[in-house]
């Protein structure tokens, strides 16, 4: 039920959005030491295009869980078990929840984002293109200390690599018309499986290799 609550929330947020832009992620990066960098962005090694996902977790407000419990008897039973301890001949239960609010997996395409601000070491505040706002907390490597780096491809042709603790805010927008295209294009190809299935489209190899300059590692 908790997953359903989040799914409904994100669907409602994204419903008014226009169609996603095409091509590489582009924006302005403001760092914690006052730098301003602009260019094509590569997020956490493998998010390079507007249709790629920013992964995280969405906190579920306690009142939403209360509503879910009222609507779903089985979910209410599971929640009651979570608020109890069983000992030999004794069971202790309580009504109030404690600790941080529960979370559920959530993801949003970069094409829906207007800005991303780091507000805590493991939390970001997002403003969508529609003007609506939401927060996400870290779940994998896209948000927080496990982040594997942001690469900014500047208009001069160079690359600047930034760590999570250096990020303050990123404003996303389409590349200006006078800015040259990115140095590397997205991998595209046709996959043929041993069973005869054939699929043609964009390729992300081993999750990380997504553009032409990426290296296929192995031994010879």
C-alpha positions as CSV (number, residue, x, y, z in Angstrom):
1,X,0.0,0.0,0.0
2,X,2.8,2.4,0.8
3,X,4.2,2.0,-2.7
4,X,0.8,2.8,-4.1
5,X,0.6,6.0,-2.1
6,X,3.9,7.2,-3.6
7,X,3.0,6.1,-7.1
8,X,-0.2,8.1,-7.0
9,X,1.7,11.1,-5.6
10,X,4.3,11.1,-8.4
11,X,1.7,10.6,-11.1
12,X,-0.3,13.6,-9.8
13,X,2.9,15.7,-9.9
14,X,3.8,14.8,-13.4
15,X,0.4,14.8,-15.0
16,X,0.5,18.5,-16.1
17,X,4.0,18.3,-17.5
18,X,4.8,18.9,-21.1
19,X,6.5,16.1,-23.2
20,X,10.1,15.4,-22.2
21,X,12.9,17.2,-24.0
22,X,15.2,15.2,-26.2
23,X,19.0,14.9,-26.1
24,X,21.7,15.4,-23.4
25,X,21.1,16.8,-20.0
26,X,22.2,20.5,-19.8
27,X,22.4,23.0,-17.0
28,X,24.1,25.4,-14.7
29,X,25.9,24.0,-11.6
30,X,26.6,26.1,-8.6
31,X,29.2,24.7,-6.2
32,X,29.6,25.2,-2.5
33,X,32.7,27.3,-3.0
34,X,30.9,29.7,-5.4
35,X,31.9,28.3,-8.8
36,X,29.4,28.5,-11.6
37,X,29.8,25.9,-14.3
38,X,27.5,25.5,-17.4
39,X,27.4,22.7,-19.9
40,X,26.3,19.2,-20.7
41,X,25.9,17.0,-17.6
42,X,26.7,13.4,-16.8
43,X,25.1,12.4,-13.4
44,X,26.5,9.5,-11.4
45,X,28.3,8.1,-14.4
46,X,25.2,6.8,-16.3
47,X,22.5,9.5,-16.4
48,X,23.3,11.5,-19.5
49,X,20.0,12.2,-21.2
50,X,16.7,13.9,-20.3
51,X,14.8,10.6,-20.3
52,X,17.2,9.0,-17.7
53,X,15.9,8.7,-14.1
54,X,17.1,10.3,-10.9
55,X,16.6,7.6,-8.3
56,X,15.8,8.1,-4.6
57,X,13.3,7.5,-1.9
58,X,10.2,9.6,-1.1
59,X,9.1,10.0,2.5
60,X,5.6,8.9,3.2
61,X,3.8,11.3,5.7
62,X,2.3,9.6,8.7
63,X,-1.1,10.8,7.9
64,X,-1.0,9.0,4.5
65,X,-0.2,5.8,6.3
66,X,-3.1,6.3,8.5
67,X,-5.4,6.7,5.5
68,X,-3.9,3.6,4.0
69,X,-4.5,1.6,7.2
70,X,-8.2,2.8,7.2
71,X,-8.6,1.6,3.6
72,X,-6.8,-1.7,3.7
73,X,-7.4,-4.2,6.5
74,X,-4.4,-6.4,5.6
75,X,-2.1,-3.4,5.5
76,X,-3.5,-2.3,8.9
77,X,-2.7,-5.8,10.3
78,X,0.9,-5.6,9.1
79,X,1.3,-2.2,10.5
80,X,0.0,-3.4,13.9
81,X,2.6,-6.2,13.9
82,X,5.3,-3.6,13.2
83,X,4.2,-1.7,16.4
84,X,4.5,-4.7,18.7
85,X,7.0,-7.0,20.4
86,X,6.2,-10.6,21.2
87,X,7.9,-12.2,24.3
88,X,7.2,-15.7,25.9
89,X,3.6,-15.3,27.2
90,X,3.6,-11.6,26.6
91,X,2.9,-9.2,23.7
92,X,3.6,-5.5,24.0
93,X,2.0,-3.1,21.4
94,X,1.8,0.7,21.0
95,X,-0.4,3.1,19.0
96,X,2.1,5.8,18.1
97,X,4.8,5.5,15.4
98,X,8.3,6.8,16.3
99,X,11.5,7.5,14.4
100,X,11.8,9.0,10.9
101,X,8.8,8.7,8.5
102,X,8.9,5.5,6.3
103,X,10.1,5.9,2.7
104,X,9.3,4.2,-0.6
105,X,11.4,3.9,-3.8
106,X,10.8,6.8,-6.2
107,X,12.3,8.0,-9.4
108,X,11.8,11.0,-11.7
109,X,13.2,11.7,-15.2
110,X,15.7,14.5,-15.5
111,X,13.5,16.0,-18.2
112,X,10.9,16.9,-15.5
113,X,13.4,18.9,-13.4
114,X,13.9,22.6,-13.3
115,X,16.3,22.6,-10.4
116,X,17.9,20.4,-7.8
117,X,19.2,21.8,-4.5
118,X,21.3,19.8,-1.9
119,X,19.6,20.6,1.4
120,X,21.1,17.9,3.6
121,X,23.9,15.4,3.1
122,X,21.4,12.7,1.9
123,X,18.4,14.9,0.7
124,X,17.6,17.1,-2.3
125,X,14.8,19.6,-2.9
126,X,13.5,19.4,-6.5
127,X,11.5,22.0,-8.4
128,X,9.7,20.5,-11.4
129,X,9.1,22.2,-14.7
130,X,5.5,22.7,-13.7
131,X,6.6,24.7,-10.6
132,X,5.7,22.0,-8.1
133,X,8.2,20.9,-5.5
134,X,9.2,17.7,-3.8
135,X,12.1,16.2,-1.7
136,X,13.9,13.0,-2.3
137,X,16.4,11.2,0.0
138,X,19.2,9.0,-1.1
139,X,18.6,5.3,-2.0
140,X,21.4,4.2,-4.3
141,X,24.2,6.3,-5.7
142,X,22.2,9.1,-7.3
143,X,21.8,11.1,-4.1
144,X,24.1,11.4,-1.1
145,X,27.6,10.3,-0.1
146,X,27.6,7.3,-2.4
147,X,27.2,9.6,-5.4
148,X,29.9,8.7,-8.0
149,X,30.4,12.2,-9.4
150,X,29.0,14.8,-11.7
151,X,30.8,15.6,-15.0
152,X,30.3,19.0,-16.5
153,X,31.2,19.2,-20.2
154,X,31.9,22.9,-20.6
155,X,31.6,25.0,-23.8
156,X,35.4,25.1,-24.1
157,X,35.4,21.4,-24.6
158,X,36.9,20.5,-21.2
159,X,35.4,18.4,-18.4
160,X,35.0,19.3,-14.8
161,X,34.4,16.5,-12.3
162,X,32.6,17.3,-9.0
163,X,31.9,15.3,-5.9
164,X,28.7,15.3,-3.9
165,X,30.0,17.6,-1.2
166,X,30.9,20.2,-3.8
167,X,27.3,20.5,-5.1
168,X,25.0,23.3,-4.0
169,X,22.4,23.7,-6.8
170,X,21.8,22.6,-10.4
171,X,19.5,24.5,-12.7
172,X,18.4,22.4,-15.7
173,X,17.5,23.9,-19.1
174,X,17.9,23.2,-22.8
175,X,21.3,23.9,-24.3
176,X,21.4,27.4,-25.9
177,X,21.3,27.4,-29.7
178,X,24.8,28.9,-29.9
179,X,26.4,26.1,-27.8
180,X,28.0,23.3,-29.8
181,X,26.6,19.8,-29.4
182,X,28.1,17.4,-26.9
183,X,31.4,15.8,-27.6
184,X,30.0,12.3,-27.5
185,X,26.7,10.8,-28.8
186,X,24.6,8.3,-27.0
187,X,25.3,4.6,-27.8
188,X,22.7,3.2,-30.2
189,X,22.5,-0.3,-31.6
190,X,20.7,-3.5,-32.3
191,X,20.6,-6.4,-29.9
192,X,20.0,-9.9,-31.1
193,X,19.5,-12.6,-28.4
194,X,20.2,-16.3,-28.7
195,X,16.5,-16.9,-28.9
196,X,16.1,-14.7,-32.0
197,X,14.7,-11.6,-30.3
198,X,15.9,-8.4,-32.0
199,X,15.7,-5.0,-30.3
200,X,17.0,-1.6,-31.7
201,X,17.5,1.5,-29.6
202,X,19.7,3.3,-27.1
203,X,22.2,1.2,-25.2
204,X,23.5,1.4,-21.7
205,X,26.1,-1.3,-21.3
206,X,26.6,-2.6,-17.7
207,X,24.5,0.4,-16.6
208,X,27.5,2.8,-16.8
209,X,28.6,2.8,-20.5
210,X,26.2,5.1,-22.3
211,X,28.2,7.3,-24.8
212,X,30.8,6.7,-27.4
213,X,33.8,7.5,-25.4
214,X,33.1,4.9,-22.7
215,X,35.4,2.0,-22.5
216,X,34.5,-1.7,-22.7
217,X,36.8,-3.3,-20.1
218,X,38.1,-6.8,-20.3
219,X,41.3,-8.9,-20.7
220,X,43.1,-9.9,-23.9
